[in-house]
């Protein structure tokens, strides 16, 4: 892992329909992310937030072929991809703050072409593998992993003029407990490795992470972590737009981050879906920062 971290915020709420997640990057910074990571010996360059075009959610949810705010989401992700691309070229570790999970489209676009076989750890209650045809809502934050596999609208799929960004065999989904039927079919068709809450409950987080890390180490030359705070149980991370009961605990999540850090495989990361409007005293952003501490090597002794 590079000791130089480039922090980039994408304060976007256009990939879904609930207001407030655009304040996620500010909430995470306010919770002390920079100080926490810098204390571990990293040099952090906070590049600020990318400007996102405003859309009036209440009066004008723009649709394009059933996808909400497609043009605006594509444009913001294009900006993110270009910025991330430049930071990777400099040898920095991109740390992206969201924003809804549609920002992963830009993150992976900017990162993936620097690797032959980029691995992805998708830490999330959802698979985010919907397409326009399978999505029940038209919300693009439920589609970024499918887009990164080359499935979806060309405006999203072809950001930075290449596709796909990742291979299905290089993806591991951890913490899934809410999958749509179309996503289940795609997982089977593509052979994507998924650890549901059922497997985590039966085998334990330690076993699951050992298995996932071994799986990715054998076939990838870099790994991106995409962590959606709704992967955790809502009792521990209440400030998310699509909470699903029965999620991962704070301690299990710390263990997962610690094991990723010990494996020394991570080359980029993003933390998404922190919504301060739905939160309780910035609890969810504080959880995100605590997990960043473990991810970047924080130890008790």
C-alpha distance (Angstrom), angle and dihedral (degrees) to the residues before:
residue distance angle dihedral
X1 . . .
X2 3.80 . .
X3 3.81 115.3 .
X4 3.79 88.4 -141.1
X5 3.79 112.7 82.2
X6 3.78 124.0 -169.6
X7 3.80 110.3 -158.1
X8 3.80 115.4 -156.0
X9 3.79 126.7 179.7
X10 3.79 124.3 -154.2
X11 3.82 105.3 -172.8
X12 3.78 96.5 -165.4
X13 3.80 129.5 147.7
X14 3.80 97.4 166.7
X15 3.81 96.0 100.5
X16 3.80 91.2 71.7
X17 3.79 141.4 20.8
X18 3.83 107.0 -108.2
X19 3.77 119.1 90.6
X20 3.79 124.7 -129.8
X21 3.78 106.6 49.4
X22 3.81 88.7 100.3
X23 3.81 85.6 73.6
X24 3.81 91.2 59.4
X25 3.83 97.7 99.4
X26 3.81 91.5 51.5
X27 3.80 91.5 47.7
X28 3.81 92.0 51.2
X29 3.79 92.3 48.8
X30 3.82 90.3 47.1
X31 3.81 89.3 52.7
X32 3.80 88.5 62.4
X33 3.79 105.6 -99.1
X34 3.81 96.2 150.5
X35 3.80 95.4 47.3
X36 3.82 92.0 45.3
X37 3.79 94.5 52.5
X38 3.81 96.1 38.7
X39 3.82 89.0 55.7
X40 3.81 87.3 63.4
X41 3.79 92.2 61.6
X42 3.79 101.0 -94.4
X43 3.77 126.0 136.6
X44 3.81 107.1 -132.2
X45 3.76 124.7 -160.9
X46 3.79 108.2 -169.0
X47 3.79 104.6 -155.6
X48 3.79 93.0 -174.5
X49 3.77 127.2 -133.4
X50 3.78 130.5 -37.5
X51 3.80 112.4 -122.2
X52 3.80 112.3 -112.7
X53 3.80 122.7 -161.1
X54 3.78 111.4 -111.7
X55 3.79 119.5 -115.6
X56 3.80 121.8 -172.9
X57 3.79 101.2 -124.9
X58 3.77 95.1 -170.2
X59 3.78 97.7 52.4
X60 3.77 107.6 19.5
X61 3.81 119.2 31.6
X62 3.77 95.9 169.2
X63 3.77 117.0 -144.6
X64 3.76 132.8 -165.5
X65 3.77 116.8 -171.4
X66 3.80 89.5 -24.8
X67 3.82 96.3 -48.6
X68 3.79 115.3 117.4
X69 3.82 116.7 -125.7
X70 3.80 91.8 -12.1
X71 3.80 97.9 162.7
X72 3.78 94.0 46.4
X73 3.81 93.5 46.0
X74 3.80 90.9 48.3
X75 3.80 92.7 49.1
X76 3.81 94.1 49.4
X77 3.79 91.6 47.6
X78 3.79 91.0 49.0
X79 3.82 88.9 56.0
X80 3.80 91.1 48.0
X81 3.81 92.7 47.6
X82 3.81 92.1 52.4
X83 3.80 92.1 47.9
X84 3.81 94.2 46.8
X85 3.80 90.5 46.6
X86 3.80 90.6 56.7
X87 3.80 93.1 49.1
X88 3.81 93.1 49.9
X89 3.80 88.6 51.0
X90 3.81 88.0 56.1
X91 3.80 90.6 54.3
X92 3.79 94.6 -109.3
X93 3.80 128.1 140.8
X94 3.82 108.4 -117.4
X95 3.81 113.4 -135.7
X96 3.79 108.6 -175.4
X97 3.79 124.4 -166.1
X98 3.80 122.8 -156.2
X99 2.86 161.5 -112.1
X100 3.77 115.6 170.0
X101 3.80 120.7 -24.1
X102 3.80 93.9 -96.5
X103 3.82 85.7 83.6
X104 3.81 88.0 76.5
X105 3.81 86.5 77.0
X106 3.79 89.2 67.4
X107 3.79 95.3 38.3
X108 3.80 93.8 54.7
X109 3.80 92.4 41.4
X110 3.79 90.7 57.2
X111 3.79 95.1 43.2
X112 3.79 109.2 35.2
X113 3.80 101.1 67.3
X114 3.82 89.1 61.4
X115 3.82 89.6 66.1
X116 3.77 135.2 56.8
X117 3.80 92.3 -146.1
X118 3.78 113.2 13.2
X119 3.78 113.3 -169.3
X120 3.79 121.6 -146.7
X121 3.80 128.9 -155.0
X122 3.80 106.1 -162.0
X123 3.81 105.4 -163.8
X124 3.77 102.1 -170.6
X125 3.80 147.2 118.2
X126 3.80 87.0 -126.1
X127 3.79 134.4 53.1
X128 3.82 95.1 -137.1
X129 3.79 86.4 -151.1
X130 3.78 98.4 127.3
X131 3.78 125.1 125.7
X132 3.78 129.2 -162.3
X133 3.81 88.4 -89.6
X134 3.81 96.0 51.6
X135 3.80 102.4 32.9
X136 3.81 114.4 107.2
X137 3.81 91.5 -159.8
X138 3.80 111.4 28.1
X139 3.81 88.7 -125.0
X140 3.80 109.8 147.6
X141 3.82 92.9 -151.3
X142 3.81 85.3 75.4
X143 3.81 91.6 57.2
X144 3.84 112.5 51.0
X145 3.79 97.2 103.9
X146 3.81 91.8 48.5
X147 3.82 89.6 48.2
X148 3.80 90.2 51.1
X149 3.80 88.6 54.0
X150 3.81 88.5 55.9
X151 3.80 96.6 -100.4
X152 3.78 119.2 126.6
X153 3.77 143.8 35.9
X154 3.84 113.9 -8.5
X155 3.82 90.8 -127.2
X156 3.81 88.1 65.5
X157 3.78 101.8 29.8
X158 3.80 95.7 52.1
X159 3.80 100.9 48.7
X160 3.83 107.8 145.5
X161 3.81 86.8 12.9
X162 3.78 101.3 -85.7
X163 3.77 137.2 95.0
X164 2.93 148.1 -134.6
X165 3.79 102.0 28.7
X166 3.80 96.9 -167.0
X167 3.79 138.9 18.1
X168 3.81 119.9 -120.8
X169 3.79 92.2 -126.2
X170 3.83 89.5 58.9
X171 3.81 94.9 57.9
X172 3.80 128.3 93.9
X173 3.82 120.3 -175.0
X174 3.80 115.1 -159.4
X175 3.81 126.8 -168.1
X176 3.81 99.3 14.0
X177 3.79 115.7 167.2
X178 3.81 104.4 144.5
X179 3.81 115.5 56.9
X180 3.80 126.8 159.1
X181 3.80 118.8 -134.0
X182 3.80 93.1 -107.3
X183 3.79 90.0 52.4
X184 3.80 92.0 51.2
X185 3.79 89.9 52.6
X186 3.80 92.2 48.9
X187 3.80 91.7 49.1
X188 3.81 89.9 54.2
X189 3.79 93.4 43.3
X190 3.81 94.5 49.6
X191 3.79 97.4 35.3
X192 3.80 93.8 -125.4
X193 3.80 114.4 179.4
X194 3.81 110.2 -120.3
X195 3.79 128.8 -180.0
X196 3.79 106.8 -163.2
X197 3.79 124.3 -165.5
X198 3.81 86.5 -99.2
X199 3.81 90.7 63.8
X200 3.79 93.2 42.7
X201 3.82 91.0 51.0
X202 3.81 92.8 48.0
X203 3.80 100.6 40.2
X204 3.80 102.7 24.6
X205 3.78 129.7 -120.7
X206 3.80 93.6 -88.9
X207 3.81 92.5 58.8
X208 3.80 92.8 43.5
X209 3.81 93.9 50.8
X210 3.81 92.9 45.3
X211 3.79 89.0 52.4
X212 3.81 94.1 45.1
X213 3.80 94.0 47.5
X214 3.81 92.6 47.6
X215 3.79 89.6 48.6
X216 3.81 93.3 52.3
X217 3.80 97.0 39.0
X218 3.78 91.4 60.1
X219 3.80 95.6 57.5
X220 3.82 112.2 21.1
X221 3.79 137.3 76.6
X222 3.80 95.7 -159.5
X223 3.81 137.0 9.3
X224 3.80 130.7 -141.7
X225 3.80 120.1 -159.3
X226 3.78 115.7 -149.3
X227 3.80 106.5 -172.1
X228 3.78 119.8 -172.2
X229 3.80 111.2 -168.1
X230 3.80 89.6 -139.3
X231 3.79 86.1 72.7
X232 3.79 84.5 80.8
X233 3.78 122.0 71.3
X234 3.83 112.7 -88.5
X235 3.80 89.5 -121.0
X236 3.80 87.7 68.0
X237 3.81 100.5 30.9
X238 3.82 106.5 29.0
X239 3.79 97.8 160.7
X240 3.80 100.2 82.7
X241 3.79 131.9 109.5
X242 3.79 99.7 -131.3
X243 3.83 107.7 32.7
X244 3.80 118.9 -176.2
X245 3.79 120.9 -167.0
X246 3.78 120.7 -126.4
X247 3.79 97.5 45.2
X248 3.76 138.2 149.5
X249 3.78 119.7 -62.6
X250 3.78 125.5 -120.6
X251 3.80 90.2 -113.0
X252 3.82 93.6 48.9
X253 3.79 89.0 50.6
X254 3.79 92.4 50.0
X255 3.79 89.3 51.1
X256 3.81 90.5 50.9
X257 3.82 91.4 50.8
X258 3.81 91.8 46.2
X259 3.79 91.4 51.9
X260 3.81 92.2 48.8
X261 3.81 88.5 51.2
X262 3.81 92.4 49.5
X263 3.81 91.0 49.3
X264 3.82 90.1 58.0
X265 3.80 93.2 -146.9
X266 3.79 102.3 118.9
X267 3.80 120.1 111.4
X268 3.84 101.9 164.1
X269 3.80 140.6 3.7
X270 3.77 144.9 -172.0
X271 3.79 134.0 -162.6
X272 3.79 115.2 -156.0
X273 3.81 147.5 172.8
X274 3.81 98.8 41.2
X275 3.81 104.4 152.9
X276 3.83 113.0 -173.4
X277 3.82 92.8 -170.5
X278 3.80 89.9 63.0
X279 3.81 94.1 38.4
X280 3.79 134.4 97.0
X281 3.84 112.9 -125.3
X282 3.82 92.3 -32.1
X283 3.81 90.4 -62.4
X284 3.81 95.3 148.1
X285 3.80 94.6 50.3
X286 3.80 88.7 48.4
X287 3.81 89.1 52.1
X288 3.81 89.5 50.5
X289 3.80 91.3 52.5
X290 3.79 91.7 47.8
X291 3.79 90.2 53.0
X292 3.81 89.9 48.7
X293 3.80 87.7 56.0
X294 3.80 91.4 56.6
X295 3.80 92.2 42.2
X296 3.79 91.7 55.5
X297 3.78 94.7 48.3
X298 3.79 108.0 -86.2
X299 3.81 110.7 163.3
X300 3.79 136.7 -179.6
X301 3.81 91.4 -134.1
